[in-house]
Amino acid sequence: MGYKVIWTDEAIADLRQIVARIAQDNPSAAVKMGEEVIHKSLLLADYPRMGRVLREAKRDTLREIMIQPYRLIYEINDASSTVMLRVWWHGARREPEIK
């Protein structure tokens, strides 16, 4: 693994909330979603640029991976070889504010 994947507290809380919400209606779908998120986040260690450039930021270091209907937004730091998971964002919500 070339990069270290760092989960922000916000990203962890969002994932827990998403899985809990899905589990209310479909526990097996909740498990599947959680597993898919973790699998994709682990891939970022070897392939940090696998997501598309975040259109709101227009810079190569801010990217997203779509896990319908959610967007996993992350930032790449090549100097420290890290990938910081920033925000899980539901596709139906207003666009996230990017700084």
C-alpha positions as CSV (number, residue, x, y, z in Angstrom):
1,M,0.0,0.0,0.0
2,G,1.5,3.3,-1.1
3,Y,-0.9,5.8,0.7
4,K,-2.4,5.9,4.2
5,V,-6.2,6.3,4.2
6,I,-7.4,8.5,7.0
7,W,-11.0,8.6,8.0
8,T,-12.2,11.9,9.5
9,D,-14.5,11.8,12.5
10,E,-17.2,13.3,10.3
11,A,-16.8,10.6,7.7
12,I,-17.0,7.9,10.3
13,A,-20.1,9.4,11.8
14,D,-21.7,9.8,8.4
15,L,-21.0,6.2,7.5
16,R,-22.6,5.0,10.8
17,Q,-25.6,7.1,10.2
18,I,-26.0,5.9,6.6
19,V,-25.7,2.2,7.6
20,A,-28.2,2.7,10.5
21,R,-30.7,4.4,8.3
22,I,-30.5,1.7,5.6
23,A,-30.7,-1.0,8.3
24,Q,-34.1,0.2,9.4
25,D,-35.6,-1.0,6.1
26,N,-33.1,-3.5,4.9
27,P,-30.4,-4.9,7.2
28,S,-28.7,-6.9,4.5
29,A,-28.5,-3.9,2.2
30,A,-27.0,-1.9,5.1
31,V,-24.2,-4.6,5.5
32,K,-23.6,-4.6,1.8
33,M,-23.3,-0.8,1.7
34,G,-20.9,-0.7,4.6
35,E,-18.7,-3.4,3.1
36,E,-18.7,-1.6,-0.3
37,V,-17.6,1.6,1.3
38,I,-14.8,-0.1,3.2
39,H,-13.7,-2.0,0.2
40,K,-13.5,1.2,-2.0
41,S,-11.7,3.1,0.8
42,L,-9.1,0.4,1.0
43,L,-8.5,0.6,-2.7
44,L,-7.6,4.3,-2.3
45,A,-4.3,3.2,-0.6
46,D,-3.0,1.7,-3.8
47,Y,-5.1,3.8,-6.3
48,P,-5.6,7.3,-4.8
49,R,-6.6,8.8,-8.1
50,M,-9.2,6.2,-9.0
51,G,-12.0,8.6,-8.3
52,R,-12.9,11.4,-10.6
53,V,-11.8,15.0,-10.0
54,L,-14.4,16.8,-7.9
55,R,-16.2,19.2,-10.3
56,E,-16.8,21.8,-7.6
57,A,-13.1,22.1,-6.7
58,K,-11.5,21.7,-10.1
59,R,-8.2,20.6,-8.7
60,D,-6.6,17.2,-9.0
61,T,-6.3,16.5,-5.3
62,L,-10.0,16.6,-4.5
63,R,-11.8,13.6,-5.8
64,E,-15.0,11.6,-5.4
65,I,-16.1,8.0,-5.7
66,M,-19.8,7.4,-6.4
67,I,-21.4,4.7,-4.3
68,Q,-25.0,5.3,-5.4
69,P,-26.7,7.4,-4.1
70,Y,-23.7,8.6,-2.1
71,R,-20.5,10.4,-2.9
72,L,-17.3,9.7,-1.0
73,I,-15.3,12.9,-1.2
74,Y,-11.6,12.7,-0.4
75,E,-8.4,14.7,-0.6
76,I,-5.0,13.4,-1.8
77,N,-1.8,14.7,-0.2
78,D,1.1,13.4,-2.2
79,A,3.7,15.0,0.1
80,S,2.6,12.9,3.1
81,S,1.2,10.0,1.0
82,T,-2.2,10.2,2.6
83,V,-5.8,10.1,1.4
84,M,-8.2,12.0,3.8
85,L,-11.8,10.9,3.5
86,R,-13.7,14.0,4.0
87,V,-17.5,13.8,3.4
88,W,-20.1,11.2,2.5
89,W,-22.7,13.2,0.6
90,H,-26.1,11.9,-0.6
91,G,-26.6,12.7,-4.2
92,A,-30.0,14.3,-3.6
93,R,-28.6,16.9,-1.1
94,R,-27.4,20.3,-1.9
95,E,-23.8,20.4,-3.1
96,P,-21.1,20.3,-0.4
97,E,-19.2,23.5,0.4
98,I,-15.6,22.9,-0.8
99,K,-12.8,25.1,0.5
